[in-house]
Amino acid sequence: MIKRIALITSALLLLLSPSFVAAGDDIAVIGSDVDVSFPSQAVFTLEAESYVDIVDVRLYYQVDKMNYAEVVSEGWADFTPASRIEANWVWDMRNSSLPPGAEVTYWWMIEDADGNRFETSPEIAHFDDGRYIWQSLTGTASQGSELTLFWYEGGDSFARELMDVCEEGLARLTQDIGTYPERPIKIYIYASTSDLKGAMIFPQEWTGGVAFTAFGIIAIGIPPSNLDWGKKALVHELTHLVVHQATFSPYGQLPIWLDEGLAMYNEGELDPVFRSCLQEAILEDKLISVRSLCSPFSAETEKARLSYAQSYRLVEYLLDNYGQDRMLDLLAILKQGSTYDEALTEVYGFDIDGLDARWRGTLTSHTVIASEAWQSHPALIAVLAALATALALWGALALEERTWRRSSGKSTILR
């Protein structure tokens, strides 16, 4: 009976005492937590005790993203040495910002004055944007990868349309270029550009969407009232993400015209604004050299627009004339670290300047130029067609009257 009472008393004491989440031989962890203040910081806190003073507390963490090698970072906690301590480490995102939805695996290392060390079990912290109540929709990308879309404004049909265009864009990317997602994709749809900028530490004024390629995350501002623009912009960023996953390497990177050209091409037909800009540059002999397009584009609106339009046409030229397989080969060779000239020469037999010359050669045809102009001005087609019909009718009537006058012995010339 006495033994039974003792056991019950011990059990009650354990229930009433602080909850130990982990324990070593001499060090016990009483509590551990993460407080995320998106997007500015994350505060990691720890409460622990030992028989002697705790003299060292460090946080180790790994960010879930694509890396060239396994990376474990270390943070030195702020605390006062004692047998029972409360420690914290503040991750200031001004130094290394995380996108919404990023995941971080972390654990603590604790050491006391006797040299005893204890490491906690790894836990996962979610760096979520808690400013909004998010809804989610999950679909399947090509090759079975998971695609999850998060949004907070707009109905289910709004999200479904965006999911459909994503799945179509990924299927088209696999079919036309041969690339596909290599890890799950998360897409965060903000209801406006200003909301999106609020999710970033140092947003650019022109930012409308961002592909965090290493994380497999896209953040983009799409108001439900601007769905048509949003669909194209989303496919553009999605293409960047997938292509960068396919070419991720410490050895090389894509020329800007190829990176942007693939994204523009996967959107679908070139927008009339870009077509008009390109046509004007062709007629005025103001095209940008392909070698210049290997570097970041100009900040000037017209030059940037022309850069994107040319990039689209360059990718279109390579795919139409040499096919998907060679494009995949080009991406693979660039991934291995070859220079742009070496990669193009190995795959296509010509370097950057050769590509420039060959592509420009397709633009010297009046047929090509006229075709571009007509596509840019569909209303002009109807006007010209009507004018051509009127001229043909007038010509027929004139011929008939001239014939009649000649047969009457007159030589009047109709003007």
C-alpha positions in Angstrom: 0.0 0.0 0.0 2.8 2.4 0.9 4.6 1.6 -2.4 1.4 2.3 -4.3 1.0 5.7 -2.6 4.6 6.6 -3.3 4.2 5.8 -7.0 1.0 7.9 -7.2 2.8 10.8 -5.4 5.7 10.6 -7.8 3.3 10.7 -10.8 1.6 13.7 -9.4 4.8 15.5 -8.9 5.8 14.9 -12.5 2.5 16.2 -13.8 2.8 19.4 -11.7 6.5 20.0 -12.6 7.6 21.9 -15.7 7.3 20.0 -19.0 10.7 18.7 -20.2 10.8 18.4 -23.9 14.2 16.9 -24.0 16.9 15.8 -21.5 20.5 14.7 -21.4 22.3 13.1 -18.5 22.9 16.5 -16.8 21.1 19.1 -19.0 17.4 19.4 -19.5 15.5 21.5 -22.0 12.3 22.9 -20.6 11.0 24.7 -23.6 11.8 25.8 -27.2 9.9 28.0 -29.6 10.1 30.2 -32.7 8.3 33.5 -33.1 8.1 34.7 -36.7 7.6 38.4 -37.5 7.2 38.2 -41.2 9.1 39.4 -43.2 11.6 41.1 -40.9 12.8 38.5 -38.3 12.4 35.2 -36.5 13.2 34.9 -32.8 14.3 31.5 -31.5 14.0 31.0 -27.8 15.2 28.3 -25.4 14.7 27.5 -21.7 17.0 25.0 -20.1 18.7 24.0 -16.8 21.6 21.9 -15.5 23.1 21.0 -12.1 25.8 23.6 -12.8 25.9 26.8 -14.8 25.1 26.6 -18.5 27.9 28.5 -20.3 27.3 28.0 -24.0 24.1 28.0 -26.1 24.1 27.9 -29.9 21.4 27.5 -32.5 22.2 25.4 -35.6 19.9 25.6 -38.6 19.5 24.5 -42.2 17.3 26.3 -44.8 15.3 24.0 -47.0 16.6 25.1 -50.5 18.8 23.9 -53.3 22.5 24.2 -52.3 25.7 23.3 -54.0 26.8 21.6 -50.7 25.2 20.9 -47.3 25.2 24.1 -45.4 24.6 24.3 -41.6 24.6 27.8 -40.1 25.3 28.8 -36.5 23.8 31.5 -34.3 25.2 32.4 -30.9 22.3 32.8 -28.4 22.0 35.8 -26.1 21.7 34.7 -22.4 23.2 35.0 -18.9 25.1 32.0 -17.7 23.3 30.3 -14.8 22.0 26.8 -13.8 18.7 27.7 -15.4 18.7 30.0 -18.4 16.4 31.7 -21.0 18.3 32.2 -24.2 17.3 33.7 -27.6 18.7 34.2 -31.0 17.3 36.8 -33.4 17.5 36.1 -37.1 17.5 39.5 -38.8 16.1 39.1 -42.3 17.9 42.2 -43.5 21.0 40.1 -43.7 19.5 37.0 -45.4 15.8 37.3 -46.2 13.5 34.3 -46.7 10.5 34.1 -49.0 7.0 33.3 -47.6 6.6 29.5 -47.1 10.3 28.8 -46.5 11.1 26.0 -44.1 14.1 25.9 -41.6 15.3 22.9 -39.7 16.9 23.9 -36.4 18.3 22.4 -33.2 20.1 23.7 -30.1 23.5 22.8 -28.6 23.9 23.5 -24.9 27.0 23.1 -22.8 27.5 23.5 -19.0 30.5 24.4 -16.9 31.4 20.7 -16.3 31.8 20.3 -20.1 28.5 18.4 -20.5 27.0 18.9 -24.0 23.5 18.3 -25.2 21.9 18.7 -28.6 18.1 18.9 -29.1 16.2 16.9 -31.7 15.8 18.8 -35.0 12.5 20.8 -35.4 11.1 22.6 -38.4 10.2 26.3 -38.4 7.8 27.6 -41.0 8.5 31.2 -42.2 4.9 32.0 -43.1 3.3 35.3 -43.9 0.8 35.5 -41.1 -0.7 38.9 -42.2 -3.3 37.1 -44.3 -5.6 34.2 -43.9 -4.5 31.9 -46.8 -6.5 29.4 -48.7 -4.7 26.7 -50.6 -5.2 24.5 -53.7 -2.9 21.6 -54.6 -2.4 20.2 -58.1 0.1 18.1 -59.9 2.9 19.4 -62.1 4.6 17.5 -64.9 6.5 14.4 -63.8 4.3 14.1 -60.7 5.8 17.1 -58.8 3.4 18.7 -56.3 2.2 22.2 -57.0 0.4 24.2 -54.3 -1.2 27.6 -54.8 -1.9 29.9 -51.8 -4.2 32.9 -52.1 -6.4 35.1 -49.8 -8.5 37.3 -52.1 -10.8 36.0 -54.8 -13.0 32.9 -55.1 -12.3 29.3 -55.8 -12.7 29.9 -59.6 -10.0 32.5 -59.4 -7.5 30.0 -57.9 -8.6 27.3 -60.2 -7.9 29.4 -63.3 -4.5 30.2 -62.1 -3.8 26.5 -61.2 -5.0 25.5 -64.7 -2.7 27.9 -66.4 0.2 26.8 -64.3 -0.3 23.1 -65.1 -0.7 24.0 -68.8 2.5 26.1 -68.7 4.5 23.3 -67.1 3.2 20.8 -69.6 4.1 23.1 -72.4 7.6 23.6 -70.9 8.2 19.9 -70.8 6.9 19.4 -74.3 8.7 22.3 -76.0 11.9 22.5 -74.0 12.1 19.3 -72.1 12.5 20.7 -68.6 10.2 20.0 -65.6 10.1 20.7 -61.8 12.7 18.9 -59.7 11.1 19.7 -56.3 7.6 20.7 -55.0 6.5 24.2 -56.0 4.7 26.8 -53.8 3.0 29.8 -55.3 1.8 32.7 -53.1 -0.8 35.0 -54.8 -0.9 38.4 -53.3 -3.9 40.6 -54.0 -1.9 43.6 -55.2 1.6 44.8 -55.9 1.7 46.7 -52.7 0.8 43.6 -50.7 3.6 41.8 -52.4 6.1 44.5 -51.6 5.1 44.2 -48.0 6.3 40.6 -48.1 9.8 41.8 -49.1 12.6 43.5 -47.1 14.0 45.6 -50.0 11.4 45.5 -52.8 12.2 47.1 -56.1 9.7 49.7 -57.3 8.9 47.7 -60.4 8.5 44.3 -58.7 5.4 42.5 -59.7 6.5 38.9 -59.1 9.5 37.0 -57.9 10.7 33.5 -58.4 12.8 32.3 -55.5 14.3 29.6 -57.6 16.4 27.8 -55.0 13.4 27.5 -52.7 10.8 26.4 -55.4 8.7 29.3 -54.3 7.0 32.1 -56.3 5.4 35.3 -54.8 3.4 37.4 -57.2 0.8 40.2 -57.0 -2.3 39.3 -59.0 -5.6 41.2 -58.3 -8.7 39.2 -59.2 -9.6 42.1 -61.5 -6.4 41.6 -63.6 -6.5 37.9 -64.2 -5.4 37.9 -67.8 -2.1 39.7 -67.0 -1.6 37.5 -63.9 -1.8 34.3 -66.0 1.0 35.3 -68.3 3.1 36.8 -65.5 2.7 33.6 -63.4 3.7 31.3 -66.3 6.7 33.6 -66.9 8.0 33.3 -63.3 7.1 29.6 -63.2 9.4 29.0 -66.2 12.2 30.9 -64.6 11.9 28.6 -61.5 11.8 25.4 -63.5 14.7 26.3 -65.9 16.9 27.4 -63.0 16.2 24.1 -61.2 17.2 22.3 -64.3 20.4 24.3 -64.7 21.4 24.8 -61.0 25.1 24.6 -60.8 28.1 26.3 -59.2 29.9 26.2 -62.5 27.9 28.3 -64.9 24.7 30.3 -65.5 22.4 31.2 -68.4 22.8 34.3 -70.6 20.0 36.7 -69.8 18.5 36.5 -73.3 18.1 32.7 -73.0 16.7 32.9 -69.4 14.2 35.6 -70.3 13.6 34.3 -73.8 12.5 30.9 -72.5 10.1 32.5 -70.0 8.7 34.8 -72.6 8.3 32.0 -75.1 6.5 29.8 -72.7 3.9 32.5 -72.1 2.6 32.0 -75.6 2.3 34.5 -78.5 4.4 37.6 -78.2 2.4 40.6 -76.9 1.5 43.2 -79.6 3.4 45.9 -77.6 6.6 43.9 -77.8 6.0 43.0 -81.5 5.6 46.7 -82.3 8.7 47.6 -80.4 10.7 44.9 -82.3 9.3 45.9 -85.7 10.3 49.5 -85.1 13.8 48.5 -84.2 14.1 46.3 -87.3 13.0 49.1 -89.6 15.2 51.7 -87.9 18.2 49.3 -87.7 18.4 49.6 -83.9 18.4 46.0 -82.8 20.6 45.1 -79.8 23.4 42.7 -80.3 23.0 39.2 -78.9 26.3 39.6 -77.0 24.9 42.7 -75.2 21.8 40.7 -74.3 23.9 38.2 -72.4 24.1 40.8 -69.6 21.4 42.4 -67.5 18.9 44.4 -69.5 18.7 48.2 -69.5 16.5 49.9 -67.0 15.1 52.1 -69.7 11.6 51.0 -70.6 11.9 51.0 -74.4 15.3 49.3 -74.4 14.1 46.7 -71.8 11.0 46.0 -73.9 13.1 45.5 -77.0 15.5 43.2 -75.1 12.6 41.0 -74.0 11.2 40.9 -77.5 14.5 40.0 -79.1 15.0 37.3 -76.5 11.7 35.8 -77.3 12.5 35.7 -81.1 16.0 34.3 -80.5 14.6 31.4 -78.5 11.8 30.9 -81.1 14.5 30.8 -83.8 16.5 28.1 -82.1 13.5 26.0 -81.3 11.9 26.3 -84.7 15.1 25.6 -86.6 17.0 23.2 -84.4 14.4 21.6 -82.1 13.9 20.7 -78.5 16.8 18.2 -78.1 19.5 20.8 -79.0 17.9 23.3 -76.6 18.2 20.7 -73.8 21.8 20.0 -74.8 22.5 23.8 -74.6 21.1 24.0 -71.1 23.1 20.9 -70.0 26.4 22.2 -71.4 25.9 25.7 -69.8 25.2 23.9 -66.5 28.6 22.2 -66.7 30.3 25.6 -66.9 31.1 26.2 -70.6 31.2 29.7 -71.8 28.3 31.0 -73.9 30.4 30.9 -77.1 31.7 27.4 -76.3 28.2 26.0 -75.5 26.6 27.5 -78.7 29.4 26.3 -80.9 29.3 22.7 -79.5 25.5 22.4 -79.9 24.7 24.5 -82.9 28.0 25.0 -84.7 28.1 28.8 -84.3 29.0 31.2 -81.4 27.1 34.3 -80.1 28.0 36.5 -83.1 27.0 33.6 -85.4 23.6 33.4 -83.8 23.2 37.1 -84.1 24.0 37.1 -87.8 21.8 34.1 -88.6 18.8 35.4 -86.7 19.2 38.9 -88.3 19.3 37.1 -91.7 15.8 35.9 -91.2 14.7 39.5 -90.7 15.9 40.9 -94.0 13.0 39.3 -95.9 10.2 41.8 -96.7 7.8 39.0 -96.2 8.9 38.6 -92.6 8.8 42.3 -91.9 5.4 42.7 -93.5 4.1 39.7 -91.5 5.3 41.2 -88.2 3.7 44.6 -89.0 0.4 43.0 -90.0 0.3 40.9 -86.8 0.9 44.1 -84.8 -2.0 45.9 -86.4 -4.9 43.5 -87.2 -7.2 46.4 -88.0 -4.9 47.4 -90.8 -5.4 44.0 -92.5 -9.1 44.6 -92.9 -8.5 48.2 -94.2 -5.9 47.0 -96.7 -8.0 44.1 -97.8 -11.0 46.4 -98.5 -8.7 48.8 -100.4 -7.3 46.0 -102.5 -10.8 44.9 -103.4 -11.8 48.4 -104.4 -8.7 48.9 -106.5 -9.3 45.6 -108.3 -12.9 46.6 -109.1 -11.8 50.0 -110.2 -9.2 48.5 -112.4 -11.6 46.1 -114.0 -14.1 48.9 -114.8 -11.3 51.1 -116.2 -10.1 48.3 -118.5 -13.6 47.7 -119.7 -14.2 51.4 -120.5 -10.8 51.7 -122.2 -11.6 48.8 -124.4 -15.0 50.3 -125.3 -13.4 53.7 -126.1 -10.8 52.1 -128.3 -13.4 50.1 -130.2 -15.2 53.4 -130.8 -12.1 55.0 -132.5 -11.1 57.2 -129.5 -7.8 57.3 -127.7 -8.9 59.1 -124.5 -6.7 58.2 -121.5 -8.6 57.8 -118.3 -6.9 59.4 -115.2 
